[in-house]
Amino acid sequence: MLQDSAEFWQAGRPFWDPARVTAPTLLVVAEWDRDTPPAMASAIFPLLTASPGKRLVMLADGTHSIIMERNRGALFQAVQVFLEEAMA
């Protein structure tokens, strides 16, 4: 992970190309996430040009560990709704 970080992220070289994603894509980020802040998801979202049914969800009152926090229900709901819509 550290090598990838040095060779790609810190060097400004993307590790992957969002335009090549062809599956329905859900980006979920929490308001107080410092590891993957909302700005990162907002920057990637418009680049998902080949992804049908893409969605960006920003959850309030949470960090990168929202799955262990009081607002985890919002995370579960966002994922459940996305999966149900993808199956329909």
mmCIF file as gemmi writes it, N, C-alpha and C atoms, coordinates in Angstrom:
data_model
loop_
_atom_site.group_PDB
_atom_site.id
_atom_site.type_symbol
_atom_site.label_atom_id
_atom_site.label_alt_id
_atom_site.label_comp_id
_atom_site.label_asym_id
_atom_site.label_entity_id
_atom_site.label_seq_id
_atom_site.pdbx_PDB_ins_code
_atom_site.Cartn_x
_atom_site.Cartn_y
_atom_site.Cartn_z
_atom_site.occupancy
_atom_site.B_iso_or_equiv
_atom_site.pdbx_formal_charge
_atom_site.auth_seq_id
_atom_site.auth_asym_id
_atom_site.pdbx_PDB_model_num
ATOM 1 N N . MET Axp A 1 ? 0.82 -1.177 0 1 0 ? 1 A 1
ATOM 2 C CA . MET Axp A 1 ? 0 0 0 1 0 ? 1 A 1
ATOM 3 C C . MET Axp A 1 ? 0.869 1.247 0 1 0 ? 1 A 1
ATOM 4 N N . LEU Axp A 2 ? 1.927 1.223 0.783 1 0 ? 2 A 1
ATOM 5 C CA . LEU Axp A 2 ? 2.809 2.391 0.829 1 0 ? 2 A 1
ATOM 6 C C . LEU Axp A 2 ? 3.518 2.603 -0.509 1 0 ? 2 A 1
ATOM 7 N N . GLN Axp A 3 ? 3.907 1.508 -1.15 1 0 ? 3 A 1
ATOM 8 C CA . GLN Axp A 3 ? 4.561 1.627 -2.457 1 0 ? 3 A 1
ATOM 9 C C . GLN Axp A 3 ? 3.589 2.199 -3.486 1 0 ? 3 A 1
ATOM 10 N N . ASP Axp A 4 ? 2.35 1.701 -3.494 1 0 ? 4 A 1
ATOM 11 C CA . ASP Axp A 4 ? 1.341 2.246 -4.407 1 0 ? 4 A 1
ATOM 12 C C . ASP Axp A 4 ? 1.138 3.734 -4.157 1 0 ? 4 A 1
ATOM 13 N N . SER Axp A 5 ? 1.074 4.094 -2.893 1 0 ? 5 A 1
ATOM 14 C CA . SER Axp A 5 ? 0.884 5.502 -2.55 1 0 ? 5 A 1
ATOM 15 C C . SER Axp A 5 ? 2.022 6.36 -3.092 1 0 ? 5 A 1
ATOM 16 N N . ALA Axp A 6 ? 3.247 5.892 -2.911 1 0 ? 6 A 1
ATOM 17 C CA . ALA Axp A 6 ? 4.404 6.663 -3.377 1 0 ? 6 A 1
ATOM 18 C C . ALA Axp A 6 ? 4.469 6.732 -4.899 1 0 ? 6 A 1
ATOM 19 N N . GLU Axp A 7 ? 4.223 5.604 -5.566 1 0 ? 7 A 1
ATOM 20 C CA . GLU Axp A 7 ? 4.365 5.542 -7.022 1 0 ? 7 A 1
ATOM 21 C C . GLU Axp A 7 ? 3.211 6.203 -7.776 1 0 ? 7 A 1
ATOM 22 N N . PHE Axp A 8 ? 2.035 6.199 -7.181 1 0 ? 8 A 1
ATOM 23 C CA . PHE Axp A 8 ? 0.87 6.705 -7.904 1 0 ? 8 A 1
ATOM 24 C C . PHE Axp A 8 ? 0.3 7.973 -7.279 1 0 ? 8 A 1
ATOM 25 N N . TRP Axp A 9 ? -0.28 7.884 -6.085 1 0 ? 9 A 1
ATOM 26 C CA . TRP Axp A 9 ? -1.001 9.02 -5.512 1 0 ? 9 A 1
ATOM 27 C C . TRP Axp A 9 ? -0.096 10.21 -5.248 1 0 ? 9 A 1
ATOM 28 N N . GLN Axp A 10 ? 1.045 9.985 -4.625 1 0 ? 10 A 1
ATOM 29 C CA . GLN Axp A 10 ? 1.939 11.101 -4.306 1 0 ? 10 A 1
ATOM 30 C C . GLN Axp A 10 ? 2.623 11.651 -5.552 1 0 ? 10 A 1
ATOM 31 N N . ALA Axp A 11 ? 2.706 10.834 -6.593 1 0 ? 11 A 1
ATOM 32 C CA . ALA Axp A 11 ? 3.333 11.276 -7.844 1 0 ? 11 A 1
ATOM 33 C C . ALA Axp A 11 ? 2.312 11.907 -8.79 1 0 ? 11 A 1
ATOM 34 N N . GLY Axp A 12 ? 1.041 11.943 -8.36 1 0 ? 12 A 1
ATOM 35 C CA . GLY Axp A 12 ? 0.006 12.528 -9.204 1 0 ? 12 A 1
ATOM 36 C C . GLY Axp A 12 ? -0.389 11.655 -10.391 1 0 ? 12 A 1
ATOM 37 N N . ARG Axp A 13 ? -0.08 10.367 -10.314 1 0 ? 13 A 1
ATOM 38 C CA . ARG Axp A 13 ? -0.437 9.418 -11.374 1 0 ? 13 A 1
ATOM 39 C C . ARG Axp A 13 ? -1.599 8.561 -10.888 1 0 ? 13 A 1
ATOM 40 N N . PRO Axp A 14 ? -2.753 8.67 -11.497 1 0 ? 14 A 1
ATOM 41 C CA . PRO Axp A 14 ? -3.889 7.856 -11.051 1 0 ? 14 A 1
ATOM 42 C C . PRO Axp A 14 ? -3.589 6.364 -11.179 1 0 ? 14 A 1
ATOM 43 N N . PHE Axp A 15 ? -4.056 5.604 -10.211 1 0 ? 15 A 1
ATOM 44 C CA . PHE Axp A 15 ? -3.889 4.155 -10.195 1 0 ? 15 A 1
ATOM 45 C C . PHE Axp A 15 ? -4.899 3.471 -11.113 1 0 ? 15 A 1
ATOM 46 N N . TRP Axp A 16 ? -6.007 4.149 -11.384 1 0 ? 16 A 1
ATOM 47 C CA . TRP Axp A 16 ? -7.069 3.598 -12.218 1 0 ? 16 A 1
ATOM 48 C C . TRP Axp A 16 ? -7.75 4.735 -12.959 1 0 ? 16 A 1
ATOM 49 N N . ASP Axp A 17 ? -8.502 4.369 -13.987 1 0 ? 17 A 1
ATOM 50 C CA . ASP Axp A 17 ? -9.186 5.355 -14.82 1 0 ? 17 A 1
ATOM 51 C C . ASP Axp A 17 ? -10.694 5.24 -14.61 1 0 ? 17 A 1
ATOM 52 N N . PRO Axp A 18 ? -11.312 6.197 -13.939 1 0 ? 18 A 1
ATOM 53 C CA . PRO Axp A 18 ? -12.751 6.131 -13.692 1 0 ? 18 A 1
ATOM 54 C C . PRO Axp A 18 ? -13.575 6 -14.971 1 0 ? 18 A 1
ATOM 55 N N . ALA Axp A 19 ? -13.093 6.518 -16.078 1 0 ? 19 A 1
ATOM 56 C CA . ALA Axp A 19 ? -13.834 6.445 -17.341 1 0 ? 19 A 1
ATOM 57 C C . ALA Axp A 19 ? -13.933 5.013 -17.868 1 0 ? 19 A 1
ATOM 58 N N . ARG Axp A 20 ? -13.138 4.105 -17.344 1 0 ? 20 A 1
ATOM 59 C CA . ARG Axp A 20 ? -13.176 2.713 -17.794 1 0 ? 20 A 1
ATOM 60 C C . ARG Axp A 20 ? -14.112 1.846 -16.962 1 0 ? 20 A 1
ATOM 61 N N . VAL Axp A 21 ? -14.735 2.403 -15.943 1 0 ? 21 A 1
ATOM 62 C CA . VAL Axp A 21 ? -15.683 1.663 -15.108 1 0 ? 21 A 1
ATOM 63 C C . VAL Axp A 21 ? -17.003 1.563 -15.868 1 0 ? 21 A 1
ATOM 64 N N . THR Axp A 22 ? -17.448 0.343 -16.108 1 0 ? 22 A 1
ATOM 65 C CA . THR Axp A 22 ? -18.671 0.137 -16.901 1 0 ? 22 A 1
ATOM 66 C C . THR Axp A 22 ? -19.798 -0.5 -16.091 1 0 ? 22 A 1
ATOM 67 N N . ALA Axp A 23 ? -19.635 -0.61 -14.806 1 0 ? 23 A 1
ATOM 68 C CA . ALA Axp A 23 ? -20.658 -1.181 -13.925 1 0 ? 23 A 1
ATOM 69 C C . ALA Axp A 23 ? -21.355 -0.056 -13.166 1 0 ? 23 A 1
ATOM 70 N N . PRO Axp A 24 ? -22.598 -0.297 -12.735 1 0 ? 24 A 1
ATOM 71 C CA . PRO Axp A 24 ? -23.236 0.684 -11.858 1 0 ? 24 A 1
ATOM 72 C C . PRO Axp A 24 ? -22.322 0.933 -10.646 1 0 ? 24 A 1
ATOM 73 N N . THR Axp A 25 ? -22.182 2.19 -10.269 1 0 ? 25 A 1
ATOM 74 C CA . THR Axp A 25 ? -21.19 2.553 -9.257 1 0 ? 25 A 1
ATOM 75 C C . THR Axp A 25 ? -21.805 3.435 -8.182 1 0 ? 25 A 1
ATOM 76 N N . LEU Axp A 26 ? -21.561 3.058 -6.937 1 0 ? 26 A 1
ATOM 77 C CA . LEU Axp A 26 ? -22.014 3.84 -5.791 1 0 ? 26 A 1
ATOM 78 C C . LEU Axp A 26 ? -20.786 4.368 -5.059 1 0 ? 26 A 1
ATOM 79 N N . LEU Axp A 27 ? -20.698 5.677 -4.935 1 0 ? 27 A 1
ATOM 80 C CA . LEU Axp A 27 ? -19.663 6.31 -4.116 1 0 ? 27 A 1
ATOM 81 C C . LEU Axp A 27 ? -20.34 6.814 -2.851 1 0 ? 27 A 1
ATOM 82 N N . VAL Axp A 28 ? -19.873 6.35 -1.707 1 0 ? 28 A 1
ATOM 83 C CA . VAL Axp A 28 ? -20.42 6.788 -0.424 1 0 ? 28 A 1
ATOM 84 C C . VAL Axp A 28 ? -19.276 7.376 0.385 1 0 ? 28 A 1
ATOM 85 N N . VAL Axp A 29 ? -19.481 8.562 0.886 1 0 ? 29 A 1
ATOM 86 C CA . VAL Axp A 29 ? -18.457 9.23 1.696 1 0 ? 29 A 1
ATOM 87 C C . VAL Axp A 29 ? -19.144 9.923 2.862 1 0 ? 29 A 1
ATOM 88 N N . ALA Axp A 30 ? -18.436 9.969 3.981 1 0 ? 30 A 1
ATOM 89 C CA . ALA Axp A 30 ? -18.984 10.622 5.169 1 0 ? 30 A 1
ATOM 90 C C . ALA Axp A 30 ? -18.445 12.054 5.276 1 0 ? 30 A 1
ATOM 91 N N . GLU Axp A 31 ? -19.245 12.881 5.869 1 0 ? 31 A 1
ATOM 92 C CA . GLU Axp A 31 ? -18.975 14.317 5.97 1 0 ? 31 A 1
ATOM 93 C C . GLU Axp A 31 ? -17.619 14.65 6.59 1 0 ? 31 A 1
ATOM 94 N N . TRP Axp A 32 ? -17.219 13.906 7.618 1 0 ? 32 A 1
ATOM 95 C CA . TRP Axp A 32 ? -15.987 14.234 8.335 1 0 ? 32 A 1
ATOM 96 C C . TRP Axp A 32 ? -14.846 13.275 7.989 1 0 ? 32 A 1
ATOM 97 N N . ASP Axp A 33 ? -14.938 12.603 6.885 1 0 ? 33 A 1
ATOM 98 C CA . ASP Axp A 33 ? -13.916 11.629 6.484 1 0 ? 33 A 1
ATOM 99 C C . ASP Axp A 33 ? -12.637 12.353 6.086 1 0 ? 33 A 1
ATOM 100 N N . ARG Axp A 34 ? -11.552 12.093 6.797 1 0 ? 34 A 1
ATOM 101 C CA . ARG Axp A 34 ? -10.267 12.72 6.476 1 0 ? 34 A 1
ATOM 102 C C . ARG Axp A 34 ? -9.422 11.824 5.582 1 0 ? 34 A 1
ATOM 103 N N . ASP Axp A 35 ? -9.696 10.507 5.587 1 0 ? 35 A 1
ATOM 104 C CA . ASP Axp A 35 ? -8.922 9.579 4.753 1 0 ? 35 A 1
ATOM 105 C C . ASP Axp A 35 ? -9.326 9.682 3.289 1 0 ? 35 A 1
ATOM 106 N N . THR Axp A 36 ? -10.606 9.736 3.045 1 0 ? 36 A 1
ATOM 107 C CA . THR Axp A 36 ? -11.137 9.928 1.688 1 0 ? 36 A 1
ATOM 108 C C . THR Axp A 36 ? -12.211 11.009 1.774 1 0 ? 36 A 1
ATOM 109 N N . PRO Axp A 37 ? -11.802 12.271 1.808 1 0 ? 37 A 1
ATOM 110 C CA . PRO Axp A 37 ? -12.745 13.371 2.016 1 0 ? 37 A 1
ATOM 111 C C . PRO Axp A 37 ? -13.759 13.502 0.885 1 0 ? 37 A 1
ATOM 112 N N . PRO Axp A 38 ? -14.896 14.12 1.178 1 0 ? 38 A 1
ATOM 113 C CA . PRO Axp A 38 ? -15.939 14.295 0.176 1 0 ? 38 A 1
ATOM 114 C C . PRO Axp A 38 ? -15.429 14.901 -1.132 1 0 ? 38 A 1
ATOM 115 N N . ALA Axp A 39 ? -14.451 15.764 -1.069 1 0 ? 39 A 1
ATOM 116 C CA . ALA Axp A 39 ? -13.925 16.377 -2.295 1 0 ? 39 A 1
ATOM 117 C C . ALA Axp A 39 ? -13.347 15.334 -3.247 1 0 ? 39 A 1
ATOM 118 N N . MET Axp A 40 ? -12.792 14.259 -2.7 1 0 ? 40 A 1
ATOM 119 C CA . MET Axp A 40 ? -12.255 13.195 -3.561 1 0 ? 40 A 1
ATOM 120 C C . MET Axp A 40 ? -13.38 12.513 -4.337 1 0 ? 40 A 1
ATOM 121 N N . ALA Axp A 41 ? -14.459 12.198 -3.653 1 0 ? 41 A 1
ATOM 122 C CA . ALA Axp A 41 ? -15.594 11.558 -4.32 1 0 ? 41 A 1
ATOM 123 C C . ALA Axp A 41 ? -16.221 12.505 -5.334 1 0 ? 41 A 1
ATOM 124 N N . SER Axp A 42 ? -16.312 13.77 -4.986 1 0 ? 42 A 1
ATOM 125 C CA . SER Axp A 42 ? -16.876 14.756 -5.906 1 0 ? 42 A 1
ATOM 126 C C . SER Axp A 42 ? -16.024 14.913 -7.157 1 0 ? 42 A 1
ATOM 127 N N . ALA Axp A 43 ? -14.717 14.736 -7.019 1 0 ? 43 A 1
ATOM 128 C CA . ALA Axp A 43 ? -13.826 14.84 -8.174 1 0 ? 43 A 1
ATOM 129 C C . ALA Axp A 43 ? -13.926 13.605 -9.069 1 0 ? 43 A 1
ATOM 130 N N . ILE Axp A 44 ? -14.105 12.438 -8.475 1 0 ? 44 A 1
ATOM 131 C CA . ILE Axp A 44 ? -14.18 11.189 -9.24 1 0 ? 44 A 1
ATOM 132 C C . ILE Axp A 44 ? -15.532 11.025 -9.931 1 0 ? 44 A 1
ATOM 133 N N . PHE Axp A 45 ? -16.597 11.438 -9.273 1 0 ? 45 A 1
ATOM 134 C CA . PHE Axp A 45 ? -17.947 11.186 -9.773 1 0 ? 45 A 1
ATOM 135 C C . PHE Axp A 45 ? -18.17 11.597 -11.232 1 0 ? 45 A 1
ATOM 136 N N . PRO Axp A 46 ? -17.837 12.806 -11.649 1 0 ? 46 A 1
ATOM 137 C CA . PRO Axp A 46 ? -18.093 13.171 -13.05 1 0 ? 46 A 1
ATOM 138 C C . PRO Axp A 46 ? -17.197 12.431 -14.046 1 0 ? 46 A 1
ATOM 139 N N . LEU Axp A 47 ? -16.128 11.819 -13.55 1 0 ? 47 A 1
ATOM 140 C CA . LEU Axp A 47 ? -15.224 11.081 -14.429 1 0 ? 47 A 1
ATOM 141 C C . LEU Axp A 47 ? -15.719 9.667 -14.723 1 0 ? 47 A 1
ATOM 142 N N . LEU Axp A 48 ? -16.761 9.237 -14.04 1 0 ? 48 A 1
ATOM 143 C CA . LEU Axp A 48 ? -17.347 7.908 -14.253 1 0 ? 48 A 1
ATOM 144 C C . LEU Axp A 48 ? -18.278 7.94 -15.464 1 0 ? 48 A 1
ATOM 145 N N . THR Axp A 49 ? -17.76 8.316 -16.595 1 0 ? 49 A 1
ATOM 146 C CA . THR Axp A 49 ? -18.569 8.569 -17.788 1 0 ? 49 A 1
ATOM 147 C C . THR Axp A 49 ? -19.186 7.321 -18.401 1 0 ? 49 A 1
ATOM 148 N N . ALA Axp A 50 ? -18.607 6.156 -18.197 1 0 ? 50 A 1
ATOM 149 C CA . ALA Axp A 50 ? -19.139 4.92 -18.778 1 0 ? 50 A 1
ATOM 150 C C . ALA Axp A 50 ? -19.959 4.112 -17.784 1 0 ? 50 A 1
ATOM 151 N N . SER Axp A 51 ? -20.122 4.616 -16.591 1 0 ? 51 A 1
ATOM 152 C CA . SER Axp A 51 ? -20.85 3.894 -15.549 1 0 ? 51 A 1
ATOM 153 C C . SER Axp A 51 ? -22.339 4.208 -15.62 1 0 ? 51 A 1
ATOM 154 N N . PRO Axp A 52 ? -23.159 3.193 -15.912 1 0 ? 52 A 1
ATOM 155 C CA . PRO Axp A 52 ? -24.601 3.416 -15.914 1 0 ? 52 A 1
ATOM 156 C C . PRO Axp A 52 ? -25.125 3.435 -14.473 1 0 ? 52 A 1
ATOM 157 N N . GLY Axp A 53 ? -25.993 4.346 -14.18 1 0 ? 53 A 1
ATOM 158 C CA . GLY Axp A 53 ? -26.604 4.367 -12.855 1 0 ? 53 A 1
ATOM 159 C C . GLY Axp A 53 ? -25.649 4.742 -11.741 1 0 ? 53 A 1
ATOM 160 N N . LYS Axp A 54 ? -24.698 5.621 -12.009 1 0 ? 54 A 1
ATOM 161 C CA . LYS Axp A 54 ? -23.772 6.041 -10.96 1 0 ? 54 A 1
ATOM 162 C C . LYS Axp A 54 ? -24.485 6.918 -9.936 1 0 ? 54 A 1
ATOM 163 N N . ARG Axp A 55 ? -24.006 6.842 -8.698 1 0 ? 55 A 1
ATOM 164 C CA . ARG Axp A 55 ? -24.615 7.635 -7.625 1 0 ? 55 A 1
ATOM 165 C C . ARG Axp A 55 ? -23.557 8.033 -6.614 1 0 ? 55 A 1
ATOM 166 N N . LEU Axp A 56 ? -23.66 9.264 -6.13 1 0 ? 56 A 1
ATOM 167 C CA . LEU Axp A 56 ? -22.774 9.777 -5.079 1 0 ? 56 A 1
ATOM 168 C C . LEU Axp A 56 ? -23.642 10.116 -3.871 1 0 ? 56 A 1
ATOM 169 N N . VAL Axp A 57 ? -23.312 9.517 -2.732 1 0 ? 57 A 1
ATOM 170 C CA . VAL Axp A 57 ? -24.054 9.755 -1.495 1 0 ? 57 A 1
ATOM 171 C C . VAL Axp A 57 ? -23.079 10.295 -0.458 1 0 ? 57 A 1
ATOM 172 N N . MET Axp A 58 ? -23.414 11.451 0.107 1 0 ? 58 A 1
ATOM 173 C CA . MET Axp A 58 ? -22.615 12.022 1.185 1 0 ? 58 A 1
ATOM 174 C C . MET Axp A 58 ? -23.424 11.928 2.476 1 0 ? 58 A 1
ATOM 175 N N . LEU Axp A 59 ? -22.853 11.236 3.44 1 0 ? 59 A 1
ATOM 176 C CA . LEU Axp A 59 ? -23.54 11.002 4.708 1 0 ? 59 A 1
ATOM 177 C C . LEU Axp A 59 ? -23.098 12.016 5.756 1 0 ? 59 A 1
ATOM 178 N N . ALA Axp A 60 ? -24.048 12.524 6.512 1 0 ? 60 A 1
ATOM 179 C CA . ALA Axp A 60 ? -23.765 13.511 7.553 1 0 ? 60 A 1
ATOM 180 C C . ALA Axp A 60 ? -23.238 12.825 8.812 1 0 ? 60 A 1
ATOM 181 N N . ASP Axp A 61 ? -22.542 13.593 9.61 1 0 ? 61 A 1
ATOM 182 C CA . ASP Axp A 61 ? -22.131 13.164 10.956 1 0 ? 61 A 1
ATOM 183 C C . ASP Axp A 61 ? -21.37 11.85 10.973 1 0 ? 61 A 1
ATOM 184 N N . GLY Axp A 62 ? -20.377 11.721 10.112 1 0 ? 62 A 1
ATOM 185 C CA . GLY Axp A 62 ? -19.605 10.487 10.117 1 0 ? 62 A 1
ATOM 186 C C . GLY Axp A 62 ? -18.18 10.701 9.645 1 0 ? 62 A 1
ATOM 187 N N . THR Axp A 63 ? -17.324 9.721 9.942 1 0 ? 63 A 1
ATOM 188 C CA . THR Axp A 63 ? -15.93 9.736 9.524 1 0 ? 63 A 1
ATOM 189 C C . THR Axp A 63 ? -15.69 8.54 8.596 1 0 ? 63 A 1
ATOM 190 N N . HIS Axp A 64 ? -14.435 8.252 8.325 1 0 ? 64 A 1
ATOM 191 C CA . HIS Axp A 64 ? -14.075 7.112 7.482 1 0 ? 64 A 1
ATOM 192 C C . HIS Axp A 64 ? -14.54 5.796 8.114 1 0 ? 64 A 1
ATOM 193 N N . SER Axp A 65 ? -14.773 5.81 9.409 1 0 ? 65 A 1
ATOM 194 C CA . SER Axp A 65 ? -15.216 4.617 10.143 1 0 ? 65 A 1
ATOM 195 C C . SER Axp A 65 ? -16.705 4.646 10.419 1 0 ? 65 A 1
ATOM 196 N N . ILE Axp A 66 ? -17.477 5.238 9.535 1 0 ? 66 A 1
ATOM 197 C CA . ILE Axp A 66 ? -18.918 5.405 9.775 1 0 ? 66 A 1
ATOM 198 C C . ILE Axp A 66 ? -19.626 4.076 10.013 1 0 ? 66 A 1
ATOM 199 N N . ILE Axp A 67 ? -19.083 3 9.486 1 0 ? 67 A 1
ATOM 200 C CA . ILE Axp A 67 ? -19.711 1.689 9.694 1 0 ? 67 A 1
ATOM 201 C C . ILE Axp A 67 ? -19.75 1.303 11.171 1 0 ? 67 A 1
ATOM 202 N N . MET Axp A 68 ? -18.907 1.935 11.993 1 0 ? 68 A 1
ATOM 203 C CA . MET Axp A 68 ? -18.88 1.654 13.432 1 0 ? 68 A 1
ATOM 204 C C . MET Axp A 68 ? -19.462 2.799 14.252 1 0 ? 68 A 1
ATOM 205 N N . GLU Axp A 69 ? -20.052 3.781 13.59 1 0 ? 69 A 1
ATOM 206 C CA . GLU Axp A 69 ? -20.552 4.969 14.278 1 0 ? 69 A 1
ATOM 207 C C . GLU Axp A 69 ? -22.08 4.965 14.331 1 0 ? 69 A 1
ATOM 208 N N . ARG Axp A 70 ? -22.622 5.912 15.049 1 0 ? 70 A 1
ATOM 209 C CA . ARG Axp A 70 ? -24.069 5.946 15.27 1 0 ? 70 A 1
ATOM 210 C C . ARG Axp A 70 ? -24.875 6.137 13.989 1 0 ? 70 A 1
ATOM 211 N N . ASN Axp A 71 ? -24.303 6.729 12.97 1 0 ? 71 A 1
ATOM 212 C CA . ASN Axp A 71 ? -25.03 7.002 11.73 1 0 ? 71 A 1
ATOM 213 C C . ASN Axp A 71 ? -24.84 5.892 10.689 1 0 ? 71 A 1
ATOM 214 N N . ARG Axp A 72 ? -24.405 4.704 11.137 1 0 ? 72 A 1
ATOM 215 C CA . ARG Axp A 72 ? -24.159 3.604 10.194 1 0 ? 72 A 1
ATOM 216 C C . ARG Axp A 72 ? -25.427 3.156 9.484 1 0 ? 72 A 1
ATOM 217 N N . GLY Axp A 73 ? -26.582 3.39 10.078 1 0 ? 73 A 1
ATOM 218 C CA . GLY Axp A 73 ? -27.842 3.023 9.436 1 0 ? 73 A 1
ATOM 219 C C . GLY Axp A 73 ? -28.015 3.734 8.1 1 0 ? 73 A 1
ATOM 220 N N . ALA Axp A 74 ? -27.555 4.96 8.006 1 0 ? 74 A 1
ATOM 221 C CA . ALA Axp A 74 ? -27.645 5.706 6.746 1 0 ? 74 A 1
ATOM 222 C C . ALA Axp A 74 ? -26.765 5.062 5.686 1 0 ? 74 A 1
ATOM 223 N N . LEU Axp A 75 ? -25.61 4.55 6.088 1 0 ? 75 A 1
ATOM 224 C CA . LEU Axp A 75 ? -24.733 3.837 5.159 1 0 ? 75 A 1
ATOM 225 C C . LEU Axp A 75 ? -25.418 2.568 4.662 1 0 ? 75 A 1
ATOM 226 N N . PHE Axp A 76 ? -25.954 1.778 5.586 1 0 ? 76 A 1
ATOM 227 C CA . PHE Axp A 76 ? -26.637 0.543 5.193 1 0 ? 76 A 1
ATOM 228 C C . PHE Axp A 76 ? -27.801 0.827 4.251 1 0 ? 76 A 1
ATOM 229 N N . GLN Axp A 77 ? -28.554 1.873 4.542 1 0 ? 77 A 1
ATOM 230 C CA . GLN Axp A 77 ? -29.702 2.22 3.71 1 0 ? 77 A 1
ATOM 231 C C . GLN Axp A 77 ? -29.255 2.649 2.315 1 0 ? 77 A 1
ATOM 232 N N . ALA Axp A 78 ? -28.226 3.45 2.224 1 0 ? 78 A 1
ATOM 233 C CA . ALA Axp A 78 ? -27.74 3.906 0.914 1 0 ? 78 A 1
ATOM 234 C C . ALA Axp A 78 ? -27.303 2.726 0.053 1 0 ? 78 A 1
ATOM 235 N N . VAL Axp A 79 ? -26.595 1.784 0.658 1 0 ? 79 A 1
ATOM 236 C CA . VAL Axp A 79 ? -26.138 0.607 -0.087 1 0 ? 79 A 1
ATOM 237 C C . VAL Axp A 79 ? -27.334 -0.258 -0.485 1 0 ? 79 A 1
ATOM 238 N N . GLN Axp A 80 ? -28.261 -0.484 0.425 1 0 ? 80 A 1
ATOM 239 C CA . GLN Axp A 80 ? -29.427 -1.324 0.153 1 0 ? 80 A 1
ATOM 240 C C . GLN Axp A 80 ? -30.268 -0.75 -0.988 1 0 ? 80 A 1
ATOM 241 N N . VAL Axp A 81 ? -30.534 0.538 -0.963 1 0 ? 81 A 1
ATOM 242 C CA . VAL Axp A 81 ? -31.328 1.183 -2.013 1 0 ? 81 A 1
ATOM 243 C C . VAL Axp A 81 ? -30.613 1.057 -3.358 1 0 ? 81 A 1
ATOM 244 N N . PHE Axp A 82 ? -29.318 1.281 -3.371 1 0 ? 82 A 1
ATOM 245 C CA . PHE Axp A 82 ? -28.555 1.177 -4.61 1 0 ? 82 A 1
ATOM 246 C C . PHE Axp A 82 ? -28.62 -0.239 -5.169 1 0 ? 82 A 1
ATOM 247 N N . LEU Axp A 83 ? -28.435 -1.232 -4.322 1 0 ? 83 A 1
ATOM 248 C CA . LEU Axp A 83 ? -28.47 -2.619 -4.789 1 0 ? 83 A 1
ATOM 249 C C . LEU Axp A 83 ? -29.856 -3.018 -5.276 1 0 ? 83 A 1
ATOM 250 N N . GLU Axp A 84 ? -30.889 -2.584 -4.585 1 0 ? 84 A 1
ATOM 251 C CA . GLU Axp A 84 ? -32.249 -2.91 -5.019 1 0 ? 84 A 1
ATOM 252 C C . GLU Axp A 84 ? -32.581 -2.266 -6.356 1 0 ? 84 A 1
ATOM 253 N N . GLU Axp A 85 ? -32.14 -1.037 -6.558 1 0 ? 85 A 1
ATOM 254 C CA . GLU Axp A 85 ? -32.4 -0.364 -7.832 1 0 ? 85 A 1
ATOM 255 C C . GLU Axp A 85 ? -31.609 -1.009 -8.974 1 0 ? 85 A 1
ATOM 256 N N . ALA Axp A 86 ? -30.404 -1.461 -8.673 1 0 ? 86 A 1
ATOM 257 C CA . ALA Axp A 86 ? -29.575 -2.119 -9.706 1 0 ? 86 A 1
ATOM 258 C C . ALA Axp A 86 ? -30.187 -3.442 -10.135 1 0 ? 86 A 1
ATOM 259 N N . MET Axp A 87 ? -30.898 -4.108 -9.218 1 0 ? 87 A 1
ATOM 260 C CA . MET Axp A 87 ? -31.506 -5.399 -9.531 1 0 ? 87 A 1
ATOM 261 C C . MET Axp A 87 ? -32.826 -5.248 -10.281 1 0 ? 87 A 1
ATOM 262 N N . ALA Axp A 88 ? -33.438 -4.091 -10.194 1 0 ? 88 A 1
ATOM 263 C CA . ALA Axp A 88 ? -34.755 -3.864 -10.805 1 0 ? 88 A 1
ATOM 264 C C . ALA Axp A 88 ? -34.648 -3.682 -12.315 1 0 ? 88 A 1
